[in-house]
Amino acid sequence: MKYLWEFRRRVGVHRDYPTPFFLLKIMRFANPRLELPFSEQDVVKWILEEWDDQNCWYGRTSITSMALALIYDLRFKDKQKIVSRARQCLLENFTDTGNDKGYFSNNLVDDCFTVYNLCEREFLQRAENRILQEPIRKTTNHIISLRKNGGFWESPPPYGGTVGPLIYPTAVAIRAIISYSIRNDSYLAVQISSILLDKQVVNLDELRRGLAVINPFWGKVSDQPETETCFILMPFCNPPLFRTTHK
């Protein structure tokens, strides 16, 4: 992180996923807090320098929603104007298909980012942002409808590169669906944890008895890692997936 900050004007990054978003996400949600020679305010200033009143952040709904998730609860100049315009930009890019589904982007992965960016924080709970709840719900329905036979999702990577067309889209689709669903069902986290724990117990028991080779709960490890590599999915700190509210 120190390297990225020190050489921020020269370091090579993807034009649609610039460094400051990555830096701020780590800085805000790393545990324990990191000791760094620059502050959150420094990085927020950098992010705001990338702002454009017409296109918000790069004309990308996924990046604009990420920016909102990262900075909506911070203090900065012209905050109300910027947050309001970004919210409107998302609404302008939403297409309602008329069958209780819709989308912000033609790219599945891009839409998954938008859903969990907004659902994993409390952004949608604020009164002024509730106008986005229905588009997010319909986009989640759209994501679910794109599930292929066999239980996976398929999509080209939104930022290019060599990420495989199955593992990564499936991972982010599941994350988006869970992030949305858990907002309406506080016990879903318990159910998911129970399923994963039960699976691990079964695997360990089989291993002890020598009946099977243990595999991770997400399935058999790919034998083609060069074409099916998956990025680490970085959650926001304490998203609803990792806490349960009992009413």
Residue pairs with C-beta under 8 A, 6 or more apart in sequence:
1 23
1 26
1 27
1 34
1 36
2 36
2 37
3 11
4 11
4 19
4 22
4 23
5 23
5 36
5 37
5 38
5 42
5 43
8 19
8 20
8 46
11 19
13 19
14 159
14 160
14 161
15 58
16 58
16 60
16 63
16 158
16 159
17 63
17 159
18 50
20 43
20 46
20 47
20 50
21 47
21 63
21 66
21 67
21 70
23 43
24 40
24 43
24 44
24 47
24 70
24 71
25 66
25 70
25 234
25 236
26 34
26 234
27 34
27 36
27 40
27 43
28 40
28 70
28 237
29 235
29 236
29 237
31 237
40 74
41 76
44 71
44 74
44 76
45 76
47 57
47 67
47 70
47 71
48 76
48 77
48 82
50 57
50 58
51 57
51 82
52 58
53 85
55 89
56 64
56 67
56 85
56 86
56 89
57 63
57 64
57 66
57 67
57 86
58 64
60 105
60 110
61 89
61 90
61 93
61 104
61 105
61 110
61 111
61 114
62 104
62 105
62 110
62 111
62 113
62 114
62 117
62 158
64 86
64 89
64 90
65 90
65 113
65 114
65 117
65 118
66 113
66 117
67 86
68 83
68 86
68 87
68 117
68 118
68 123
69 117
69 118
69 120
69 121
69 123
69 236
72 83
72 121
72 123
72 126
72 129
73 121
73 122
76 82
84 128
87 128
87 129
87 131
87 132
90 104
90 114
90 132
90 135
91 131
91 132
91 135
93 104
93 105
94 102
94 103
94 104
94 135
94 139
95 102
95 103
95 104
96 102
96 135
96 138
97 103
97 138
97 142
100 138
100 141
101 138
101 139
101 141
101 142
101 145
102 135
102 138
102 139
102 141
102 142
103 111
103 139
103 142
104 110
104 111
104 114
104 135
104 139
105 111
105 114
105 158
107 155
107 156
107 158
108 143
108 146
108 153
108 154
108 155
108 169
108 173
109 155
109 156
109 157
109 158
109 168
109 169
109 172
110 158
111 139
111 142
111 143
111 176
112 143
112 169
112 172
112 173
112 175
112 176
113 158
113 172
113 176
114 136
114 139
115 136
115 139
115 140
115 143
115 176
115 179
115 180
116 172
116 175
116 176
116 179
116 180
116 239
118 124
118 132
118 136
119 136
119 176
119 179
119 180
119 183
119 239
119 240
120 179
120 235
120 236
120 239
120 240
120 241
121 236
121 239
123 129
124 130
124 132
124 133
124 136
124 183
136 180
137 180
140 176
140 177
140 180
140 181
143 153
143 173
143 176
143 177
144 177
146 153
146 173
147 153
147 173
148 154
152 166
152 169
152 170
153 166
153 169
153 170
153 173
154 165
154 166
154 169
155 165
155 169
156 165
157 163
157 165
157 168
162 226
162 227
162 229
163 229
163 230
163 231
164 222
164 224
164 227
164 228
164 229
164 230
166 228
167 222
167 228
167 229
167 230
168 229
168 230
168 231
171 230
171 233
172 233
175 233
178 188
178 192
178 241
179 239
179 240
179 241
181 188
182 188
182 189
182 240
182 241
183 240
186 240
186 244
186 245
186 246
186 247
187 244
189 240
189 241
189 242
189 243
189 244
190 244
192 241
196 217
199 217
200 217
203 212
203 214
203 215
203 217
204 214
206 212
206 214
207 213
207 214
215 221
222 228
235 241
235 242
